[in-house]
Amino acid sequence: MERVYTIPLRREYRKAAIWRRTKRAMNEVRTFLSKHMKSDDVRIGTDVNEFLWKHGGKNPPHKVKVTVTKDENNVVKASLFTQSNG
């Protein structure tokens, strides 16, 4: 199964201290995918991690668009959404 999600992060990471915002955003990505894909085994790709940490720990993006796949063993893998031309 493959899906594309736009995950809103701002409402959740504003609840954390300023220096802990990106870590809170990473936890929110994991929680969101666990809830929507109905699996506890969520693996976040390095491209998503680098995208969230691009501006440091204090200024994560407000939302992130990811492509999510779930295999037959209920392992959920998330990677950054890329739109191919063609």
Protein Blocks (a to p, Z undefined) as FASTA:
>chain_A
ZZdddddfklmmmmpcfklmmmmmmmmmmmmmmmmnopabdcddfklmmmmmmnojklcc
fbdcddddddfkopacdddddddeZZ
